[in-house]
Amino acid sequence: MAHLTTRITEMLGIEHPIIQGGMQWVGKAELASAVSNAGGLGILTSLTQPTPEDLGKEIDRTRELTDKPFGVNLTILPTITPPPYAEYLRVAIEKGITIVETAGANPADFVPTLKDAGVTVIHKCTSVRHAISAQNKGVDILSIDGFECAGHPGEDDVPGLVLMPAAADHLTVPFVASGGIADGRGLAAALALGAEGVNMGTRFLCTQEAPVHQKVKEEIVARSERDTELILRTLNNTSRVATNGVSREVVAKLNEGAAFPEIRDLVAGARGRTVYETGDVEAGIWTVGQCQGLINDIPTCAELVPRIVDEAVEIIQNRLTSFVGQ
């Protein structure tokens, strides 16, 4: 098996520079442990768990399934009644978690607590300016999310081919590329653009260990890169989701001037959870990235991770060097 050694692998104590995205309803013990056992970094999603205590139980469950490093994601979103973010972090620290990925709002309020506990902090953001700000706040690693990504791509609409080298020009801490990456070609490209690894959500959603219905995985395999919708654009809270009747209705209503209360029920998170649990891909909004057009199978993580690394190494060593004249 080929290997790629970067600052990311050394800092996180992992074999391969591949991180699993912290996906709501998906980042559970089964998937996180499988990614970590395959040599990448598995991630548990804090807010998938209904309470901080449940997060503690999920950390214990993951430890029963892997002795490799794994992390915890905490996505900080603006909401009327915010969850107890500090309590989720407290539980993670008490359980000995040494890698935390923050995302969403500025992590400044949480970084000192995490650093004092010896935690390596990864912060995920969608712009160079936010990455610089997070670097100045003391985060250790950035995860730079391009416009192609699933979930929240920000409002700048800058794809990875521009965003990654722009980030490399301004950051001194290492970063991983996120959004649009599903195979070794994406990993090799990310390294060429200045990243030191990749973060993949949609690709890991379509693995055997992902705790979602088989029909959802088959739908990802069947779909192309064109089968996503950008919703909530008029509300400056853009989200990339799968094309279906619900997402098309949301886009149409907002384009006609609807306010959030008029589409609240359509975008309810509980409906998206139903998609993953039942396999009814029309039941609600569910998140997927444009890279679904590159996904043609449903492998185990143990098959997928080394395959991606082998493909990237082959590209770097053979394909790219073949273009260099003597």
Wavefront OBJ file of the C-alpha trace (Angstrom):
o trace
v 0.000 0.000 0.000
v 1.231 3.484 -0.911
v 1.653 6.214 1.680
v 1.494 9.981 1.703
v 3.087 11.755 4.662
v 2.092 15.371 5.301
v 1.906 17.739 8.254
v -1.690 16.567 8.651
v -0.790 12.897 9.105
v 1.968 13.798 11.562
v -0.135 16.211 13.641
v -3.151 13.905 13.859
v -1.275 10.616 14.200
v -3.045 9.058 11.221
v -1.755 6.928 8.371
v -3.412 8.685 5.431
v -4.241 12.418 4.963
v -7.976 11.780 4.661
v -10.577 13.121 7.093
v -14.228 12.092 7.205
v -16.675 14.989 7.070
v -18.681 15.652 10.211
v -22.113 14.922 8.748
v -25.309 15.465 10.750
v -27.164 12.167 11.398
v -24.256 10.278 9.743
v -21.149 10.908 11.883
v -21.737 8.007 14.260
v -19.510 5.327 15.772
v -19.923 2.816 12.924
v -18.616 5.198 10.274
v -16.034 7.092 12.338
v -14.396 3.889 13.573
v -14.350 2.395 10.068
v -12.604 5.468 8.634
v -10.078 5.500 11.465
v -9.427 1.775 11.151
v -8.773 2.344 7.435
v -6.036 4.847 8.317
v -7.953 8.095 7.965
v -9.525 10.284 10.654
v -13.093 9.402 11.588
v -15.297 12.152 13.003
v -18.266 11.925 15.368
v -20.849 14.684 14.913
v -21.727 16.126 18.325
v -25.163 17.453 17.431
v -26.247 14.107 15.933
v -26.431 13.069 19.572
v -29.476 14.496 21.406
v -27.548 15.394 24.574
v -23.920 15.846 25.689
v -24.292 12.671 27.747
v -25.238 10.771 24.611
v -22.105 12.101 22.926
v -20.094 10.601 25.779
v -21.743 7.219 25.184
v -21.018 7.468 21.443
v -17.359 8.220 22.168
v -17.239 5.113 24.348
v -18.921 3.078 21.608
v -16.389 4.302 19.035
v -13.500 3.330 21.327
v -14.884 -0.192 21.446
v -14.633 -0.316 17.642
v -11.221 1.312 17.069
v -7.979 2.018 18.894
v -6.981 4.600 16.261
v -7.360 8.398 16.566
v -10.779 9.897 15.862
v -12.235 13.339 16.391
v -15.427 15.139 17.324
v -17.154 17.798 15.208
v -18.993 20.742 16.759
v -20.907 22.889 14.268
v -21.850 26.256 15.750
v -24.921 27.632 13.980
v -27.033 30.749 14.623
v -30.284 29.582 16.167
v -32.993 30.925 18.462
v -32.384 28.246 21.097
v -28.768 27.114 20.708
v -27.763 23.681 21.970
v -25.365 23.532 24.929
v -22.189 23.766 22.831
v -19.910 24.202 25.848
v -21.341 21.078 27.463
v -20.713 18.975 24.349
v -17.102 20.173 24.354
v -16.741 19.531 28.083
v -17.842 15.922 27.603
v -15.457 15.456 24.660
v -12.541 16.789 26.698
v -13.445 14.711 29.746
v -13.605 11.619 27.524
v -10.053 12.283 26.354
v -10.810 13.433 22.808
v -7.656 15.083 21.429
v -8.972 16.268 18.030
v -11.961 18.588 17.637
v -13.279 20.031 14.386
v -15.275 23.235 14.714
v -17.422 24.624 11.910
v -20.044 27.271 11.323
v -19.592 30.423 13.409
v -16.296 31.821 14.689
v -14.755 29.305 17.140
v -12.941 31.978 19.191
v -15.021 31.380 22.329
v -14.026 27.696 22.404
v -10.420 27.649 21.189
v -8.755 28.634 24.521
v -10.608 25.892 26.416
v -9.683 23.308 23.804
v -6.042 24.377 23.618
v -5.734 24.361 27.418
v -6.907 20.737 27.314
v -4.249 19.819 24.748
v -6.768 19.380 21.934
v -5.735 19.821 18.280
v -8.308 22.181 16.774
v -9.407 21.920 13.137
v -11.682 24.715 11.935
v -13.756 24.398 8.783
v -14.588 27.533 6.805
v -15.512 28.631 3.299
v -13.329 31.689 2.703
v -9.715 32.802 2.981
v -10.628 35.753 5.220
v -12.356 33.488 7.728
v -9.433 31.055 7.571
v -6.968 33.841 8.372
v -9.156 34.946 11.281
v -9.311 31.391 12.663
v -5.546 31.005 12.257
v -5.071 34.211 14.252
v -7.369 32.798 16.954
v -4.990 29.859 17.394
v -6.536 26.927 15.526
v -4.031 24.273 14.466
v -5.448 23.130 11.122
v -7.896 24.673 8.670
v -10.417 22.776 6.545
v -11.177 24.916 3.502
v -14.582 24.190 1.989
v -15.127 24.989 -1.684
v -18.376 25.886 -3.460
v -18.778 22.303 -4.728
v -19.339 20.978 -1.220
v -22.429 19.509 0.360
v -24.069 21.511 3.108
v -23.051 25.121 3.633
v -20.701 26.508 0.931
v -20.901 30.101 2.194
v -21.987 33.036 0.066
v -18.836 33.752 -1.967
v -19.291 30.980 -4.581
v -15.557 30.315 -4.929
v -14.776 26.760 -6.097
v -11.838 24.733 -4.835
v -9.605 25.268 -7.852
v -9.289 28.930 -6.848
v -9.998 28.744 -3.114
v -7.277 26.230 -2.228
v -4.272 28.038 -3.766
v -5.652 31.340 -2.458
v -5.694 29.824 1.027
v -2.178 28.441 0.555
v -0.937 31.945 -0.251
v -2.170 33.305 3.084
v -1.982 30.514 5.665
v 0.974 29.258 7.652
v -0.893 26.449 9.433
v -1.661 23.379 7.302
v -5.058 22.959 5.715
v -7.121 20.207 4.156
v -9.244 20.666 1.047
v -12.947 19.993 1.401
v -15.722 19.940 -1.168
v -15.848 18.096 -4.474
v -13.330 15.382 -3.581
v -14.243 11.725 -4.013
v -11.193 9.898 -5.344
v -7.415 9.883 -5.725
v -7.553 12.479 -8.484
v -9.075 14.918 -6.026
v -6.484 14.091 -3.378
v -3.595 14.566 -5.808
v -5.100 17.831 -7.041
v -5.586 19.099 -3.481
v -1.940 18.415 -2.655
v -0.888 20.209 -5.843
v -2.990 23.239 -4.886
v -1.326 23.576 -1.489
v -3.458 21.437 0.810
v -1.926 18.708 2.979
v -4.908 16.395 2.926
v -8.603 16.179 2.146
v -11.921 16.118 3.952
v -14.663 14.020 2.326
v -18.326 13.888 3.303
v -20.405 12.685 0.353
v -17.875 9.979 -0.569
v -18.019 8.514 2.956
v -21.823 8.856 2.967
v -21.755 6.322 0.145
v -19.841 3.565 1.962
v -21.093 0.333 3.460
v -20.524 1.555 7.025
v -22.396 4.851 6.678
v -25.498 4.557 8.904
v -27.973 5.547 6.188
v -30.436 3.514 4.124
v -29.065 1.542 1.185
v -31.493 3.314 -1.195
v -29.835 6.657 -0.398
v -26.437 5.225 -1.312
v -27.797 3.736 -4.530
v -29.333 7.108 -5.382
v -25.938 8.819 -4.986
v -24.350 6.272 -7.341
v -27.101 6.836 -9.897
v -27.010 10.645 -9.828
v -24.742 13.070 -11.674
v -22.865 16.191 -10.610
v -25.842 18.252 -11.844
v -28.336 16.738 -9.404
v -28.019 19.175 -6.506
v -29.887 22.359 -5.561
v -28.699 25.483 -3.781
v -31.417 26.402 -1.293
v -31.837 29.350 1.109
v -29.776 31.609 -1.178
v -32.135 34.564 -0.740
v -31.746 34.225 3.033
v -27.921 34.343 2.824
v -27.771 30.864 4.338
v -27.005 28.840 1.220
v -27.048 25.061 1.474
v -26.274 22.490 -1.233
v -28.694 19.581 -1.081
v -29.963 16.762 -3.278
v -32.377 17.603 -6.061
v -35.871 16.348 -5.271
v -39.407 17.659 -5.157
v -38.894 19.284 -1.769
v -35.684 21.146 -2.629
v -37.134 22.353 -5.936
v -40.213 23.638 -4.091
v -38.043 25.512 -1.583
v -36.052 27.177 -4.371
v -39.202 28.143 -6.253
v -40.944 29.626 -3.219
v -37.926 31.651 -2.140
v -37.415 32.933 -5.679
v -41.022 34.131 -5.562
v -40.238 36.136 -2.426
v -41.295 33.766 0.336
v -39.997 34.395 3.865
v -38.449 31.671 6.028
v -41.640 30.817 7.984
v -43.268 29.796 4.705
v -40.635 27.137 3.988
v -39.676 26.204 7.556
v -41.555 22.887 7.495
v -40.052 21.930 4.133
v -36.463 22.272 5.368
v -36.998 20.718 8.804
v -34.035 18.623 9.890
v -36.294 15.827 11.101
v -37.494 15.282 7.535
v -33.907 14.952 6.320
v -33.248 12.419 9.029
v -36.242 10.447 7.747
v -34.604 10.242 4.297
v -31.489 8.640 5.753
v -33.474 6.245 7.969
v -36.151 5.095 5.507
v -34.487 5.527 2.115
v -37.380 7.676 0.843
v -35.303 10.272 -1.012
v -38.393 12.478 -1.505
v -39.234 12.668 2.213
v -37.284 15.863 2.874
v -34.133 17.893 2.343
v -30.943 15.816 2.417
v -27.387 16.941 1.920
v -25.091 15.819 -0.870
v -22.255 17.395 -2.849
v -21.549 17.732 -6.556
v -18.911 14.999 -6.292
v -21.745 12.447 -6.304
v -21.193 12.519 -10.075
v -17.801 10.874 -9.446
v -19.144 8.108 -7.184
v -19.852 4.781 -8.861
v -19.778 2.216 -6.055
v -20.519 1.569 -2.384
v -17.249 0.210 -0.934
v -16.190 -0.426 2.635
v -13.987 2.264 4.163
v -11.199 -0.331 4.330
v -11.409 -0.607 0.534
v -11.969 3.079 -0.190
v -9.242 4.854 1.793
v -6.199 2.917 0.499
v -7.673 2.942 -3.005
v -7.789 6.737 -2.973
v -4.226 6.982 -1.673
v -2.916 4.448 -4.214
v -4.607 6.357 -7.033
v -3.185 9.682 -5.855
v 0.344 8.278 -5.558
v 0.123 6.737 -9.020
v -0.933 10.118 -10.455
v 1.868 11.966 -8.646
v 4.624 9.474 -9.446
v 3.687 8.427 -12.962
v 1.141 10.568 -14.753
v 2.478 13.973 -13.647
v 6.166 13.165 -13.984
v 5.530 11.848 -17.507
v 4.771 15.406 -18.602
v 8.117 16.802 -17.400
v 10.711 17.154 -20.142
v 14.366 16.470 -19.487
l 1 2 3 4 5 6 7 8 9 10 11 12 13 14 15 16 17 18 19 20 21 22 23 24 25 26 27 28 29 30 31 32 33 34 35 36 37 38 39 40 41 42 43 44 45 46 47 48 49 50 51 52 53 54 55 56 57 58 59 60 61 62 63 64 65 66 67 68 69 70 71 72 73 74 75 76 77 78 79 80 81 82 83 84 85 86 87 88 89 90 91 92 93 94 95 96 97 98 99 100 101 102 103 104 105 106 107 108 109 110 111 112 113 114 115 116 117 118 119 120 121 122 123 124 125 126 127 128 129 130 131 132 133 134 135 136 137 138 139 140 141 142 143 144 145 146 147 148 149 150 151 152 153 154 155 156 157 158 159 160 161 162 163 164 165 166 167 168 169 170 171 172 173 174 175 176 177 178 179 180 181 182 183 184 185 186 187 188 189 190 191 192 193 194 195 196 197 198 199 200 201 202 203 204 205 206 207 208 209 210 211 212 213 214 215 216 217 218 219 220 221 222 223 224 225 226 227 228 229 230 231 232 233 234 235 236 237 238 239 240 241 242 243 244 245 246 247 248 249 250 251 252 253 254 255 256 257 258 259 260 261 262 263 264 265 266 267 268 269 270 271 272 273 274 275 276 277 278 279 280 281 282 283 284 285 286 287 288 289 290 291 292 293 294 295 296 297 298 299 300 301 302 303 304 305 306 307 308 309 310 311 312 313 314 315 316 317 318 319 320 321 322 323 324 325 326
